[in-house]
Amino acid sequence: MLIIAEGLAVEGVYPEVSLKAGAGTLTVVAGSAGSGRTSLLLTLAGRMKPTKGTLNVAGHVRRRAIRKAVALALVDGVTDLDRSLTVGEHLRERRRRPYQEVLERVGLAGQERVLVRELDRERQVRLGVALALLDEPEMIVADNVDAGLPADRQQALWNLLRDLDHTVVAACVAPPARFDQLVELS
């Protein structure tokens, strides 16, 4: 198992959650705004300290080590994109080596010169995933995957996340039709 969480909680933010997820799986965290979805993602990524429970990600139990194994895709308020930079500038800022393969993988090939402010929500999420992939993580977390998108564009993002060959934990309001595991917060 890549993720083992037992009784994980942040008091007053989200209730106790237990889950196990293997390598290459898609875990969906679904819940309404204010349910603690983002906080749970940040806890699983080693960025927020739980008040209860235990967490093991990729064999690591210390938050610092977990942070090295987990990359954040687009998490509003945490990994916000600079609207005045282009797609390519964001990628070069993260990694000097060629990134065209990553752009193609996430469906943004040929968009290196597009300013972030010109990207719709779907392409912003795709850019966040590309940036996360550059870190070569064992796990990727993505927040608000379904925010402001019609059903067909949501499904396109879910397909991308499911086909990444990485362990992915992604949050949304309404879960997609296909996933490996669902965690519902209320």
Residue pairs with C-beta under 8 A, 6 or more apart in sequence:
1 20
1 21
1 22
1 56
2 21
2 22
2 23
2 25
2 57
2 58
2 138
2 139
2 167
3 19
3 20
3 21
3 27
3 44
3 55
3 56
3 57
3 139
3 167
3 169
4 19
4 20
4 54
4 55
4 56
5 17
5 18
5 19
5 20
5 44
5 53
5 54
5 55
5 56
6 18
6 53
6 54
7 16
7 17
7 18
7 52
7 53
7 54
8 16
8 17
8 18
8 40
8 43
8 44
8 50
8 52
8 53
8 54
8 55
9 15
9 16
9 17
9 50
9 51
9 52
9 53
10 36
10 39
10 40
10 43
10 48
10 49
10 50
10 51
10 52
11 51
11 52
13 36
13 39
14 35
14 36
14 37
14 39
14 40
14 185
15 36
15 185
16 52
16 53
17 40
17 53
17 183
17 185
18 53
19 27
19 181
19 183
21 27
21 167
21 169
21 180
21 181
22 167
22 180
23 138
23 167
24 165
24 166
24 167
25 167
25 168
25 180
25 181
26 158
26 161
26 162
26 168
26 170
26 178
26 179
26 180
26 181
27 167
27 168
27 169
27 170
27 179
27 180
27 181
27 182
27 183
28 169
28 170
28 171
28 172
28 175
28 176
28 179
28 181
28 182
28 183
29 37
29 40
29 41
29 169
29 170
29 171
29 172
29 183
29 185
30 37
30 171
30 172
30 173
30 174
30 175
30 182
30 183
30 184
30 185
31 37
31 171
31 173
31 184
31 185
31 186
32 173
32 186
33 173
35 185
35 186
36 185
37 143
37 171
37 172
37 185
38 75
38 76
38 77
38 78
38 143
38 144
38 171
39 48
40 171
40 183
40 185
41 75
41 141
41 143
41 169
41 171
42 48
42 75
42 78
42 141
43 49
43 50
43 55
44 55
44 57
44 70
44 139
44 141
44 169
45 66
45 67
45 70
45 72
45 139
45 141
46 55
46 57
46 60
46 63
46 64
46 65
46 66
46 67
46 69
46 70
47 63
47 67
47 72
47 78
49 63
54 61
55 61
55 66
57 66
57 69
57 70
57 138
57 139
58 66
58 69
58 138
58 139
60 66
60 68
60 69
69 137
69 138
69 139
70 137
70 138
70 139
70 140
70 141
71 131
71 132
71 133
71 135
71 137
71 139
71 140
71 141
72 78
72 79
72 128
72 132
72 140
72 141
72 142
73 79
73 125
73 128
73 129
73 131
73 132
73 140
73 141
73 142
73 143
74 81
74 124
74 125
74 127
74 128
74 129
74 142
74 143
74 144
75 128
75 141
75 142
75 143
76 143
76 144
76 147
78 143
79 128
79 131
81 90
81 116
81 124
81 127
81 128
82 90
82 116
83 115
83 116
83 117
84 115
84 116
84 117
85 93
85 115
85 116
86 112
86 113
86 114
86 115
86 116
87 103
87 108
87 111
87 112
87 113
87 114
87 116
87 119
87 127
88 99
88 112
88 113
90 116
90 127
90 131
91 99
91 102
91 103
91 112
91 130
91 131
91 134
92 99
94 131
94 134
94 135
95 134
99 130
99 134
100 109
102 130
102 133
102 134
103 109
103 110
103 111
103 112
103 130
105 130
105 133
106 126
106 127
106 129
106 130
106 133
106 160
107 126
107 156
107 160
108 123
108 126
108 127
108 130
111 123
114 123
116 124
116 127
119 127
121 147
121 148
121 149
122 149
122 153
122 156
122 157
125 142
125 145
125 157
126 157
126 160
128 142
129 140
129 142
129 160
129 161
129 164
132 140
132 142
133 140
133 164
133 166
137 166
138 166
138 167
139 166
139 167
139 168
139 169
140 161
140 164
140 166
140 167
140 168
140 169
141 168
141 169
141 170
141 171
142 161
142 168
142 169
142 170
142 171
143 170
143 171
144 171
144 172
145 154
145 157
145 158
145 161
145 170
145 171
145 172
146 154
146 157
146 172
146 173
146 174
147 172
147 173
149 157
154 172
154 176
155 176
155 177
158 170
158 176
158 178
158 179
161 168
161 170
162 168
162 178
162 179
175 182
175 184
